[in-house]
């Protein structure tokens, strides 16, 4: 299929090199043979959920010792949420 389009498959070494430059995990799959596809989607979902949870915890306002209620503080600003970025290629 790739040859008909004038393309060549990415080698494992090429994929690993790109993943390392991007500080990403390298995983292989074959949609034609359905090898590794489920594992990649599972990993992708877990990574996005974990990142979202960390972002929510970091953005959560601090609570006081008085029953979890915040004391009014006029200097306190809720930080704007950053736009989400794609976690995967």
C-alpha positions as a printed Julia matrix, in Angstrom:
89×3 Matrix{Float64}:
   0.0    0.0    0.0
   2.78   2.46   0.89
   4.78   1.61  -2.21
   1.85   2.5   -4.46
   1.9    5.96  -2.89
   5.68   6.28  -3.16
   6.16   5.94   0.6
   8.28   3.64   2.75
   7.45   2.28   6.19
   9.05   3.88   9.25
  11.71   1.64  10.76
  11.77   0.83  14.46
  14.98   2.84  14.81
  13.44   5.88  13.1
  10.36   5.68  15.3
  12.41   5.34  18.45
  14.61   8.3   17.47
  11.59  10.55  16.89
   9.96   9.39  20.13
  13.14  10.15  22.06
  13.36  13.66  20.58
   9.75  14.29  21.63
  10.2   12.69  25.07
   7.48  10.23  24.14
   7.04   6.51  24.51
   7.6    4.46  21.36
   5.01   1.79  20.65
   4.37  -0.27  17.55
   1.12  -1.53  16.14
  -0.38  -2.92  12.97
  -3.92  -1.91  12.15
  -3.85  -4.37   9.25
  -3.07  -7.3   11.56
  -4.69  -5.7   14.67
  -1.49  -6.14  16.67
  -0.86  -3.71  19.49
  -3.77  -1.42  18.59
  -5.71  -2.02  21.82
  -2.59  -1.53  23.92
  -1.82   1.8   22.26
  -5.36   3.09  22.74
  -5.39   1.9   26.36
  -2.09   3.67  27.02
  -3.3    6.81  25.26
  -6.47   6.95  27.34
  -4.62   6.35  30.61
  -2.06   9.03  29.76
  -4.7   11.65  28.93
  -6.75  10.86  32.05
  -3.68  10.99  34.3
  -2.54  14.29  32.75
  -6.02  15.77  33.15
  -6.15  14.72  36.81
  -2.73  16.25  37.5
  -3.82  19.49  35.83
  -7.04  19.6   37.86
  -5.16  18.99  41.12
  -2.63  21.69  40.27
  -5.4   24.18  39.44
  -7.45  23.39  42.57
  -7.53  26.33  44.96
  -5.95  25.75  48.38
  -8.34  25.11  51.25
  -8.05  26.43  54.76
  -8.17  24.35  57.92
 -11.69  25.66  58.69
 -13.76  22.84  57.24
 -12.43  23.08  53.71
 -13.95  26.51  53.06
 -11.82  29.15  51.41
 -11.42  32.44  53.14
 -12.22  35.36  50.87
  -9.06  36.76  49.39
  -9.39  39.59  46.89
  -5.89  38.92  45.55
  -6.7   35.31  44.69
  -7.22  34.66  41.01
  -8.33  31.43  39.44
  -5.75  30.58  36.78
  -6.99  30.24  33.22
  -6.94  26.73  31.84
  -4.39  26.19  29.17
  -5.53  24.82  25.85
  -5.11  21.09  25.61
  -2.38  19.83  23.4
  -2.31  16.55  21.59
  -0.52  13.93  23.66
   0.1   11.59  20.72
   1.06  11.71  17.08
